[in-house]
Amino acid sequence: MASHSVLNVSAFVFIAALLSTAQAAAETTNCINIQTIPAVITSQGVHCLKQDVATAMTAGAAISIEANNVTLDCNDHKIGGLAAGPTTEAGGIIAYNKSNITIRNCTIRGFKRGISVNGGGATDPNNGSGHLIEDNRLERNTEWGILVIGNGSVVRRNVLIDTGGRPGDSRAFAIEVLGDAIDNVVDGIRPAEDVTDFRADGIVVGSVGDMPGVGYTVKGNRVRNLVPKGASQANGISVSGNGITIRENTIAQHTLTPGKGVFCSSGFPVLYGNHVTNYSQPTNGCVDGGGNF
């Protein structure tokens, strides 16, 4: 019996050591640490947070990315902007006209735009491309949670909670992307109390201005608790462009809500295996590929 106990203890210690090593390896440590904000990234490579940061700034960006080929890994730390209040003009993480930007593992709270990676104009879709936004948590950002414009971009496994609430604004978006949207959670888009009409857009995928949307995938997303106001509506998922597939998403409301669960405005996107609940129009303009409920 004693030998078995020693063996079991040894095995436990060995497994615990492996788990500890795995957890340590998951954190980005070989990186350029951002210790205070506002911060400007001007060199390519891996940048990171090793602690929470916060600001009361009402304009500009908490972190501005001004180089190509940048990875920003927040290691599950927070970038806080709630102290600026709901009328803030400040952004959380902003990149303009850059390529190959990766943002992951960030908690971003209280900005006008949580993450904005913009290709730089509607006339040239290659003017900034190849972005990856993954595994982030965005809370109480007032206009956009995530905005990504650039060919070859992917937004996946992000959680967006309580977007909106900006005084005077008649519309808010959780996610807008010229690219793929996969396995994201959108929970709550709400108006400010002073707004008469308010449109809530959960996930918008496809064409932006003159930039064409083509061949994108919208898959495995969960969109819920959108709150329109007045004469406006809620749209759970909106898509435009050619060859877009909308697959295995769940778009649900507690009560019957004016709006469209899935809105396809152009290009005949195809629906497969989606579940839409409590929208006045479950789908509009889409091609039914089967298995939708």
Residue frames as qw, qx, qy, qz and C-alpha x, y, z in Angstrom:
[[0.000, 0.883, 0.470, 0.000, 0.00, 0.00, 0.00],
 [0.322, -0.775, 0.082, 0.538, 2.82, 2.41, 0.90],
 [0.395, -0.134, 0.579, 0.701, 4.50, 1.96, -2.47],
 [0.188, 0.623, 0.659, 0.376, 1.23, 2.69, -4.25],
 [0.163, -0.918, -0.280, 0.231, 0.79, 5.89, -2.20],
 [0.376, -0.566, 0.319, 0.660, 4.28, 7.06, -3.09],
 [0.338, 0.185, 0.692, 0.610, 3.60, 6.29, -6.76],
 [0.070, 0.793, 0.584, 0.155, 0.30, 8.19, -6.68],
 [0.247, -0.873, -0.067, 0.415, 1.89, 11.22, -5.00],
 [0.404, -0.334, 0.495, 0.693, 4.76, 11.19, -7.47],
 [0.272, 0.437, 0.705, 0.489, 2.34, 11.00, -10.38],
 [0.054, -0.900, -0.425, 0.079, 0.32, 13.90, -8.96],
 [0.323, -0.738, 0.160, 0.570, 3.40, 16.06, -8.54],
 [0.393, -0.054, 0.638, 0.660, 4.52, 15.23, -12.09],
 [0.168, 0.649, 0.662, 0.337, 1.12, 16.12, -13.56],
 [0.172, -0.915, -0.249, 0.268, 0.94, 19.34, -11.53],
 [0.384, -0.523, 0.348, 0.677, 4.38, 20.31, -12.80],
 [0.317, 0.248, 0.693, 0.598, 3.28, 19.69, -16.38],
 [0.025, 0.829, 0.547, 0.116, 0.15, 21.82, -15.90],
 [0.295, -0.834, -0.024, 0.466, 2.19, 24.62, -14.33],
 [0.394, -0.257, 0.523, 0.711, 4.62, 24.53, -17.23],
 [0.234, 0.495, 0.704, 0.452, 1.78, 24.58, -19.76],
 [0.083, -0.911, -0.390, 0.105, 0.15, 27.58, -18.07],
 [0.344, -0.695, 0.197, 0.600, 3.43, 29.48, -17.98],
 [0.384, -0.012, 0.643, 0.662, 4.07, 28.69, -21.62],
 [0.186, 0.706, 0.651, 0.210, 0.64, 30.06, -22.56],
 [0.121, -0.933, -0.138, 0.311, 1.57, 33.54, -21.33],
 [0.612, 0.663, -0.018, 0.430, 3.57, 35.74, -23.68],
 [0.576, -0.737, 0.018, 0.352, 6.75, 36.70, -21.81],
 [0.540, -0.138, 0.382, 0.737, 9.21, 37.19, -24.65],
 [0.201, 0.768, 0.492, 0.357, 7.70, 40.47, -25.78],
 [0.185, 0.280, -0.120, 0.934, 7.90, 44.24, -25.54],
 [0.214, -0.549, -0.737, 0.330, 5.90, 45.16, -22.44],
 [0.066, -0.605, -0.210, -0.765, 3.50, 48.11, -22.55],
 [0.349, -0.211, -0.678, 0.611, 3.56, 49.48, -19.01],
 [0.095, 0.516, 0.370, -0.767, 1.48, 52.65, -19.33],
 [0.287, 0.562, 0.628, 0.456, -1.08, 54.16, -21.70],
 [0.769, 0.603, 0.017, -0.213, -1.43, 55.99, -23.97],
 [0.560, -0.394, 0.616, 0.390, 1.19, 54.03, -25.90],
 [0.607, 0.677, -0.209, -0.360, 2.33, 54.02, -29.53],
 [0.815, -0.123, 0.516, 0.233, 3.74, 50.87, -31.16],
 [0.343, 0.829, -0.268, -0.353, 6.22, 51.85, -33.88],
 [0.061, 0.500, -0.846, -0.177, 8.13, 48.58, -34.41],
 [0.811, 0.024, -0.449, -0.375, 7.06, 45.20, -35.73],
 [0.294, 0.200, -0.866, 0.350, 7.15, 42.16, -33.48],
 [0.513, -0.503, -0.695, -0.036, 5.34, 40.94, -30.36],
 [0.078, -0.382, 0.314, -0.866, 4.12, 43.52, -27.87],
 [0.513, -0.377, -0.771, -0.006, 2.20, 42.68, -24.72],
 [0.406, -0.675, 0.172, -0.592, 0.68, 43.64, -21.40],
 [0.517, 0.017, -0.789, 0.332, 1.94, 42.08, -18.18],
 [0.065, -0.328, -0.613, 0.715, -0.43, 44.12, -16.01],
 [0.150, 0.792, 0.590, 0.040, -3.77, 45.93, -16.25],
 [0.241, -0.039, 0.063, 0.968, -3.69, 49.51, -17.55],
 [0.058, 0.772, 0.629, -0.065, -6.33, 52.25, -17.47],
 [0.232, 0.063, 0.123, 0.963, -6.88, 55.83, -18.58],
 [0.155, 0.696, 0.534, -0.453, -9.39, 58.67, -18.29],
 [0.109, -0.243, 0.425, 0.865, -8.38, 60.16, -21.66],
 [0.496, 0.559, 0.478, -0.461, -11.32, 61.38, -23.75],
 [0.613, 0.738, -0.149, -0.240, -9.62, 61.47, -27.18],
 [0.152, 0.636, -0.753, -0.078, -6.92, 59.61, -29.08],
 [0.877, 0.026, -0.457, -0.149, -6.10, 55.93, -28.58],
 [0.736, -0.611, 0.286, -0.059, -5.04, 54.00, -25.51],
 [0.596, -0.293, 0.616, 0.423, -2.76, 51.92, -27.77],
 [0.552, 0.744, -0.099, -0.363, -2.00, 53.08, -31.31],
 [0.787, -0.070, 0.510, 0.340, -0.33, 50.63, -33.69],
 [0.319, 0.874, -0.153, -0.333, 1.80, 52.45, -36.28],
 [0.048, -0.504, 0.814, 0.285, 3.78, 49.56, -37.79],
 [0.809, 0.161, -0.404, -0.395, 3.05, 46.52, -39.94],
 [0.738, 0.102, -0.654, 0.131, 3.46, 42.92, -38.72],
 [0.148, -0.398, 0.553, -0.717, 2.55, 43.59, -35.09],
 [0.580, -0.371, -0.722, -0.070, 1.15, 41.12, -32.56],
 [0.222, -0.449, 0.382, -0.777, -0.38, 42.61, -29.43],
 [0.623, -0.265, -0.736, -0.002, -1.07, 40.01, -26.73],
 [0.313, -0.654, 0.181, -0.664, -2.65, 41.38, -23.55],
 [0.325, 0.106, -0.877, 0.338, -2.24, 38.10, -21.63],
 [0.371, -0.594, -0.708, -0.086, -5.83, 38.49, -20.40],
 [0.257, -0.341, -0.332, 0.841, -5.06, 41.89, -18.86],
 [0.148, 0.821, 0.542, -0.096, -7.42, 44.86, -19.06],
 [0.229, 0.152, 0.150, 0.950, -7.25, 48.12, -20.99],
 [0.083, -0.666, -0.685, 0.283, -9.73, 50.32, -19.11],
 [0.134, 0.233, 0.194, 0.944, -11.36, 53.51, -20.33],
 [0.247, -0.670, -0.694, -0.094, -14.56, 53.68, -18.28],
 [0.337, -0.541, -0.304, 0.708, -13.30, 56.65, -16.28],
 [0.105, -0.031, 0.329, 0.938, -13.72, 58.87, -19.37],
 [0.424, 0.382, 0.444, -0.691, -17.50, 58.39, -19.34],
 [0.615, 0.410, 0.672, 0.031, -19.98, 57.45, -22.09],
 [0.409, 0.895, 0.073, -0.159, -19.28, 60.50, -24.30],
 [0.494, -0.557, 0.492, 0.451, -15.60, 59.63, -24.74],
 [0.637, 0.701, -0.206, -0.244, -14.03, 59.93, -28.18],
 [0.169, -0.619, 0.765, 0.058, -11.06, 57.75, -27.22],
 [0.864, 0.206, -0.392, -0.241, -10.36, 54.38, -28.82],
 [0.853, -0.447, 0.268, 0.008, -8.97, 51.29, -27.16],
 [0.567, -0.267, 0.589, 0.510, -6.60, 49.72, -29.73],
 [0.501, 0.800, 0.099, -0.315, -6.37, 51.57, -33.05],
 [0.492, -0.228, 0.582, 0.606, -4.42, 50.77, -36.23],
 [0.491, 0.764, 0.151, -0.390, -4.83, 52.67, -39.49],
 [0.609, 0.734, -0.277, -0.120, -3.55, 51.68, -42.91],
 [0.186, -0.568, 0.801, -0.045, -1.33, 48.85, -41.57],
 [0.800, 0.156, -0.491, -0.307, -1.07, 45.17, -42.51],
 [0.714, 0.017, -0.673, 0.191, -0.81, 41.91, -40.58],
 [0.231, -0.449, 0.441, -0.742, -2.07, 43.15, -37.23],
 [0.599, -0.266, -0.755, -0.019, -2.90, 40.48, -34.61],
 [0.278, -0.438, 0.373, -0.769, -4.69, 41.42, -31.38],
 [0.694, -0.203, -0.679, -0.125, -5.44, 38.70, -28.84],
 [0.595, -0.339, -0.623, 0.379, -6.28, 38.02, -25.19],
 [0.085, 0.173, -0.184, 0.964, -7.29, 41.62, -24.37],
 [0.112, -0.693, -0.688, 0.183, -10.09, 42.87, -22.13],
 [0.170, 0.167, 0.157, 0.958, -11.12, 46.31, -23.41],
 [0.132, -0.672, -0.700, 0.201, -13.68, 48.43, -21.56],
 [0.109, -0.815, -0.338, 0.458, -15.30, 51.80, -21.96],
 [0.223, -0.308, 0.382, 0.842, -14.04, 53.25, -25.25],
 [0.535, 0.491, -0.035, -0.686, -15.87, 54.67, -28.26],
 [0.837, 0.357, -0.373, -0.179, -14.32, 51.90, -30.39],
 [0.824, -0.480, 0.299, 0.028, -12.81, 48.97, -28.58],
 [0.568, -0.219, 0.592, 0.529, -10.67, 47.64, -31.44],
 [0.534, 0.794, 0.108, -0.269, -10.46, 49.49, -34.76],
 [0.487, -0.292, 0.612, 0.551, -8.12, 48.15, -37.47],
 [0.503, 0.756, 0.243, -0.342, -8.96, 50.12, -40.58],
 [0.763, 0.203, 0.400, 0.465, -7.51, 49.50, -44.03],
 [0.295, -0.390, 0.129, 0.863, -7.39, 53.17, -44.84],
 [0.311, 0.397, -0.170, -0.846, -10.11, 53.86, -47.37],
 [0.749, 0.310, 0.491, -0.320, -12.84, 52.37, -49.49],
 [0.604, 0.708, -0.233, -0.284, -10.94, 52.62, -52.78],
 [0.456, 0.529, -0.711, 0.083, -8.04, 50.26, -52.01],
 [0.891, -0.382, -0.050, -0.239, -8.78, 47.02, -50.11],
 [0.865, 0.111, -0.276, 0.405, -5.06, 46.15, -50.11],
 [0.114, 0.652, -0.279, 0.696, -4.19, 49.30, -48.20],
 [0.350, -0.345, 0.645, -0.585, -3.99, 47.34, -44.95],
 [0.836, 0.029, -0.382, -0.392, -4.83, 43.60, -44.84],
 [0.675, 0.136, -0.701, 0.186, -4.31, 40.24, -43.16],
 [0.247, -0.475, 0.457, -0.710, -5.60, 41.07, -39.67],
 [0.580, -0.225, -0.782, 0.015, -6.43, 38.56, -36.92],
 [0.323, -0.434, 0.322, -0.777, -8.54, 39.57, -33.92],
 [0.716, -0.143, -0.671, -0.132, -9.03, 36.65, -31.53],
 [0.634, -0.328, -0.619, 0.326, -9.88, 35.66, -27.95],
 [0.088, 0.209, -0.238, 0.945, -10.65, 39.17, -26.73],
 [0.167, -0.639, -0.724, 0.198, -13.33, 40.39, -24.33],
 [0.082, 0.250, 0.108, 0.959, -14.90, 43.77, -25.02],
 [0.209, -0.608, -0.725, 0.248, -17.30, 45.40, -22.57],
 [0.066, -0.862, -0.352, 0.359, -19.31, 48.65, -22.58],
 [0.289, -0.156, 0.377, 0.866, -17.71, 50.16, -25.67],
 [0.276, 0.526, 0.408, -0.694, -20.13, 52.74, -26.95],
 [0.498, 0.584, -0.209, -0.606, -20.07, 52.78, -30.77],
 [0.796, 0.331, -0.490, -0.128, -18.18, 49.75, -32.13],
 [0.838, -0.462, 0.286, 0.042, -16.84, 46.78, -30.25],
 [0.576, -0.240, 0.588, 0.515, -14.64, 45.54, -33.11],
 [0.556, 0.784, 0.029, -0.274, -14.18, 47.19, -36.52],
 [0.542, -0.341, 0.620, 0.454, -11.81, 45.50, -38.99],
 [0.639, 0.731, 0.050, -0.232, -11.37, 46.54, -42.62],
 [0.004, -0.670, 0.698, 0.254, -8.76, 44.73, -44.71],
 [0.830, 0.243, -0.405, -0.295, -8.68, 41.76, -47.07],
 [0.667, 0.170, -0.692, 0.218, -7.79, 38.39, -45.54],
 [0.170, -0.401, 0.519, -0.736, -8.98, 39.35, -42.07],
 [0.572, -0.296, -0.762, -0.068, -10.47, 37.04, -39.41],
 [0.325, -0.437, 0.376, -0.750, -12.40, 37.92, -36.24],
 [0.730, -0.128, -0.652, -0.156, -12.86, 34.86, -34.04],
 [0.646, -0.326, -0.620, 0.304, -13.63, 33.69, -30.50],
 [0.080, 0.225, -0.264, 0.934, -14.28, 37.16, -29.11],
 [0.207, -0.616, -0.739, 0.180, -16.89, 38.03, -26.47],
 [0.043, 0.287, 0.072, 0.954, -18.64, 41.40, -26.74],
 [0.252, -0.554, -0.747, 0.267, -20.88, 42.53, -23.88],
 [0.083, -0.843, -0.392, 0.358, -23.15, 45.60, -23.56],
 [0.365, 0.101, 0.328, 0.866, -22.06, 47.58, -26.61],
 [0.055, -0.693, -0.463, -0.550, -23.73, 50.99, -27.09],
 [0.437, -0.721, -0.430, 0.323, -25.04, 53.53, -24.63],
 [0.373, -0.036, 0.076, 0.924, -23.42, 56.57, -26.20],
 [0.159, 0.675, 0.424, -0.583, -25.60, 59.68, -25.71],
 [0.326, 0.674, -0.147, -0.646, -27.09, 60.92, -28.98],
 [0.020, 0.304, -0.857, -0.416, -26.02, 57.89, -31.06],
 [0.758, 0.179, 0.055, -0.625, -28.73, 56.23, -33.14],
 [0.924, 0.255, -0.273, -0.086, -26.75, 53.06, -33.94],
 [0.347, -0.670, 0.655, -0.042, -24.13, 50.75, -32.49],
 [0.816, 0.330, -0.458, -0.122, -22.24, 47.71, -33.83],
 [0.811, -0.493, 0.311, 0.049, -20.71, 44.85, -31.88],
 [0.575, -0.241, 0.598, 0.504, -18.60, 43.53, -34.81],
 [0.614, 0.750, 0.024, -0.242, -18.07, 44.86, -38.32],
 [0.516, -0.440, 0.628, 0.381, -15.51, 43.06, -40.47],
 [0.640, 0.602, -0.337, -0.338, -14.41, 42.81, -44.08],
 [0.217, 0.401, -0.887, 0.079, -13.53, 39.15, -43.56],
 [0.586, -0.218, -0.774, -0.098, -14.55, 36.02, -41.65],
 [0.408, -0.461, 0.373, -0.694, -16.48, 36.08, -38.35],
 [0.706, -0.009, -0.706, -0.054, -16.20, 32.77, -36.47],
 [0.643, -0.337, -0.630, 0.277, -17.28, 31.62, -32.99],
 [0.071, 0.258, -0.268, 0.926, -17.90, 35.06, -31.51],
 [0.212, -0.598, -0.744, 0.210, -20.40, 35.89, -28.75],
 [0.038, -0.334, -0.056, -0.940, -22.39, 39.13, -28.90],
 [0.337, -0.543, -0.750, 0.171, -24.50, 39.70, -25.78],
 [0.163, -0.796, -0.388, 0.435, -26.22, 43.04, -25.44],
 [0.268, 0.207, 0.231, 0.912, -26.41, 46.16, -27.63],
 [0.146, -0.733, -0.614, 0.254, -28.34, 48.99, -25.98],
 [0.202, 0.732, 0.171, 0.628, -29.19, 52.67, -26.56],
 [0.172, 0.016, -0.433, 0.885, -28.53, 55.60, -24.27],
 [0.056, 0.568, 0.722, -0.391, -31.57, 56.90, -22.43],
 [0.130, 0.611, 0.043, -0.780, -31.69, 60.15, -24.42],
 [0.020, 0.163, -0.741, -0.651, -32.00, 58.43, -27.82],
 [0.653, 0.238, 0.189, -0.694, -35.41, 58.29, -29.53],
 [0.918, 0.346, -0.083, -0.174, -34.50, 55.84, -32.31],
 [0.271, -0.648, 0.709, 0.064, -31.72, 53.29, -32.05],
 [0.886, 0.313, -0.282, -0.193, -30.59, 50.51, -34.38],
 [0.586, -0.549, 0.596, -0.016, -28.63, 47.58, -32.95],
 [0.759, 0.498, -0.395, -0.142, -26.34, 45.61, -35.30],
 [0.871, -0.418, 0.258, 0.031, -24.80, 42.43, -33.92],
 [0.570, -0.287, 0.567, 0.520, -22.36, 41.23, -36.61],
 [0.531, 0.788, 0.008, -0.313, -21.90, 42.95, -39.97],
 [0.604, -0.255, 0.622, 0.428, -19.82, 41.12, -42.59],
 [0.611, 0.534, 0.515, 0.277, -19.05, 41.99, -46.18],
 [0.428, 0.569, 0.204, 0.672, -18.75, 44.98, -48.44],
 [0.309, -0.715, -0.237, 0.581, -17.54, 48.28, -46.97],
 [0.139, 0.747, -0.187, -0.623, -17.94, 51.24, -49.32],
 [0.636, 0.589, -0.381, -0.322, -16.24, 50.25, -52.59],
 [0.075, -0.415, 0.904, -0.070, -14.48, 47.28, -50.97],
 [0.752, -0.018, -0.439, -0.492, -16.22, 44.11, -52.21],
 [0.581, -0.338, 0.668, -0.320, -17.08, 41.27, -49.87],
 [0.768, 0.320, -0.453, -0.320, -16.41, 37.85, -51.39],
 [0.732, 0.148, -0.658, 0.093, -16.07, 34.28, -50.16],
 [0.137, -0.454, 0.589, -0.655, -16.38, 35.00, -46.42],
 [0.525, -0.273, -0.806, 0.009, -17.56, 32.61, -43.72],
 [0.368, -0.440, 0.287, -0.767, -19.86, 33.57, -40.86],
 [0.724, -0.079, -0.679, -0.089, -19.95, 30.52, -38.62],
 [0.626, -0.260, -0.646, 0.350, -20.72, 29.46, -35.06],
 [0.043, 0.268, -0.247, 0.930, -21.55, 32.92, -33.72],
 [0.240, -0.588, -0.752, 0.173, -24.06, 33.56, -30.93],
 [0.016, 0.261, 0.046, 0.964, -25.92, 36.87, -31.02],
 [0.334, -0.594, -0.732, 0.026, -28.46, 37.81, -28.36],
 [0.295, -0.722, -0.404, 0.478, -30.06, 40.61, -26.35],
 [0.242, 0.177, 0.265, 0.917, -30.10, 43.37, -28.98],
 [0.005, -0.671, -0.583, 0.458, -32.30, 46.31, -27.92],
 [0.191, 0.380, 0.378, 0.822, -33.59, 48.60, -30.69],
 [0.025, -0.510, -0.497, 0.702, -35.63, 51.67, -29.85],
 [0.303, 0.539, 0.010, -0.786, -38.37, 53.71, -31.48],
 [0.765, 0.527, -0.001, -0.370, -38.87, 53.16, -35.22],
 [0.257, 0.632, -0.724, -0.106, -35.50, 51.41, -35.67],
 [0.966, -0.020, -0.169, -0.193, -34.73, 47.69, -35.72],
 [0.520, -0.570, 0.629, 0.090, -32.22, 45.10, -34.65],
 [0.797, 0.454, -0.368, -0.151, -30.23, 43.01, -37.11],
 [0.863, -0.427, 0.260, 0.071, -28.56, 39.94, -35.64],
 [0.564, -0.232, 0.541, 0.579, -26.21, 39.17, -38.54],
 [0.485, 0.810, 0.073, -0.323, -26.01, 41.33, -41.69],
 [0.603, -0.205, 0.570, 0.519, -24.00, 40.31, -44.76],
 [0.541, 0.784, 0.020, -0.304, -23.32, 41.64, -48.24],
 [0.015, -0.634, 0.703, 0.321, -21.15, 40.32, -51.05],
 [0.793, 0.297, -0.407, -0.343, -20.66, 37.28, -53.25],
 [0.724, 0.175, -0.657, 0.120, -20.05, 33.68, -52.20],
 [0.176, -0.435, 0.581, -0.665, -20.65, 34.25, -48.48],
 [0.596, -0.222, -0.768, -0.080, -21.63, 31.28, -46.32],
 [0.377, -0.457, 0.352, -0.725, -23.62, 31.76, -43.09],
 [0.706, -0.018, -0.704, -0.078, -23.47, 28.54, -41.11],
 [0.666, -0.321, -0.623, 0.257, -24.51, 27.23, -37.69],
 [0.061, 0.263, -0.295, 0.917, -25.13, 30.56, -35.98],
 [0.243, -0.596, -0.748, 0.161, -27.62, 31.17, -33.15],
 [0.005, 0.247, 0.024, 0.969, -29.41, 34.52, -33.20],
 [0.359, -0.519, -0.776, 0.011, -31.96, 34.85, -30.39],
 [0.155, -0.403, 0.154, -0.889, -34.07, 37.35, -28.47],
 [0.105, 0.121, 0.826, -0.540, -36.11, 36.94, -25.28],
 [0.408, 0.592, 0.538, -0.440, -39.22, 38.43, -26.86],
 [0.569, 0.591, 0.465, 0.333, -40.38, 39.20, -30.37],
 [0.297, -0.608, 0.112, 0.728, -38.15, 42.00, -31.68],
 [0.558, 0.804, 0.105, -0.175, -38.59, 44.20, -34.77],
 [0.017, -0.751, 0.595, 0.285, -35.79, 43.45, -37.21],
 [0.838, 0.375, -0.362, -0.159, -34.03, 40.69, -39.09],
 [0.856, -0.422, 0.277, 0.107, -32.26, 37.72, -37.58],
 [0.567, -0.166, 0.508, 0.627, -30.10, 37.36, -40.71],
 [0.381, 0.843, 0.126, -0.358, -30.15, 40.14, -43.31],
 [0.615, -0.012, 0.524, 0.590, -28.54, 39.51, -46.70],
 [0.200, 0.777, 0.104, -0.588, -28.45, 42.79, -48.60],
 [0.529, 0.694, -0.350, -0.341, -26.61, 41.64, -51.75],
 [0.185, 0.556, -0.805, -0.094, -24.82, 38.76, -53.49],
 [0.871, -0.075, -0.332, -0.354, -27.10, 35.82, -52.51],
 [0.071, -0.451, 0.811, -0.365, -25.36, 34.57, -49.33],
 [0.701, -0.115, -0.649, -0.272, -26.36, 31.01, -48.40],
 [0.501, -0.490, 0.446, -0.556, -27.69, 29.88, -45.01],
 [0.689, 0.036, -0.723, -0.035, -26.96, 26.43, -43.56],
 [0.646, -0.293, -0.651, 0.271, -28.09, 25.17, -40.16],
 [0.059, 0.275, -0.292, 0.914, -28.80, 28.50, -38.45],
 [0.278, -0.564, -0.758, 0.172, -31.18, 28.97, -35.52],
 [0.006, -0.275, -0.005, -0.961, -33.10, 32.26, -35.36],
 [0.265, -0.544, -0.775, 0.184, -35.59, 33.02, -32.57],
 [0.141, -0.792, -0.451, 0.387, -37.94, 35.97, -31.89],
 [0.117, -0.283, 0.268, 0.914, -37.23, 38.29, -34.81],
 [0.547, 0.529, 0.264, -0.592, -40.10, 39.78, -36.82],
 [0.755, 0.570, -0.269, -0.181, -38.21, 38.63, -39.94],
 [0.867, -0.350, 0.302, 0.184, -36.04, 35.57, -39.23],
 [0.536, -0.140, 0.474, 0.684, -34.21, 36.05, -42.55],
 [0.393, 0.835, 0.181, -0.339, -34.34, 38.52, -45.40],
 [0.412, 0.818, -0.334, -0.222, -32.73, 38.29, -48.85],
 [0.268, -0.516, 0.812, 0.058, -30.76, 35.09, -48.18],
 [0.678, 0.194, -0.616, -0.350, -30.64, 31.74, -49.97],
 [0.764, -0.375, 0.388, -0.353, -31.87, 28.82, -47.83],
 [0.377, 0.470, -0.792, -0.099, -29.30, 26.02, -48.08],
 [0.771, -0.216, -0.575, -0.169, -31.15, 23.79, -45.60],
 [0.629, -0.207, -0.608, 0.438, -31.23, 22.92, -41.92],
 [0.021, 0.271, -0.214, 0.938, -32.29, 26.40, -40.76],
 [0.299, -0.544, -0.775, 0.123, -34.80, 26.82, -37.92]]
